[in-house]
Amino acid sequence: MEVILRLQCDDVLGGRIERETPTGLVTIATVAREDDGLAVHVITGQAVQSLQHLQGLRARDCNELQRRMGRTDVTVTMPTG
């Protein structure tokens, strides 16, 4: 089963990661500015099943984070604007 995630991210402010579900988008993690980059903090719950690999994920910026989040079964989109 393919998972679709939506990354709403700002290099300075951080953001959030949402997962598409049959009932709509559910926030599954926050992205926080830490030290010299961004870090992911997963929110526990049903919608994060099989996405624990995201916990503690770090990146220099939003573009790198988007690339690092993706896997063969995970598609990551990042809206522009």
N, C-alpha and C positions, 0 to 999 in steps of 0.2 A: 504494500500500500504506500503510495507516494504521499509525502507530507509537504504542504505548501506553507511557508513562513513569510511574513511581511515584516521587514526591518524598517522601522522609522528611526532615523539616526541623524545626529548632528555631531560633528567632530569635537565641538567644544562642550555642548550641553548633554550629550548622551542621547538616550531615547528608550525605545521599547521594541520587543519582538512579539508579534501576534501570530497565531496559528489559525488557518481557515478550518472551520468546523461546519457541519450541516446547518447549525443555527446561527452562524456568523463568525466574526473574528473574536478570538479570545486572547487576552494578553497572557503570555507564558513566561516572560522574562523582562527584566529591565537592563538597560545598558548605561553604565555609569562611568564617568571620567575618573580615572585613577592613575596617579603618577604621570607617566608620559604616554598614556594611551587610554583605551576603553576596555572595560571588563563586563562580562555578562553575569547576571545573577538570576537564576531560574526561580520562578514562583512555584511552589509545590501544588500539585493538583492533577486531575485526570488528563487535562489537555497536554501535559508535558510528557506523557508516557512515551518512551523510546527516544526522548530528546535530552536525556541527562548529560549527553556529551557536550552540551552547550554550557553547563555550569563551569564558571571560572575561565571560560574562553577569553583570550586577550588578543587585542589587535592595536596597531598604531592609529588607524582611522576607520571610518565607516566602510570604505571600499574594501579594505583588507578584511574587516569583520564579515562582510557579506561573502567573500570568497571562502573564508575559513569555516563558515557555518554550513555551507552546502556539502552534500554527500550524494551518493547515487540515488538514495531514496528521499532526499530532502531538496526541494527547490526553494530558493530564497529570492524574493523580489524586494526592491527598494524604490518606493515612489520618488519621483523627481518633483521638485518644487516645494 
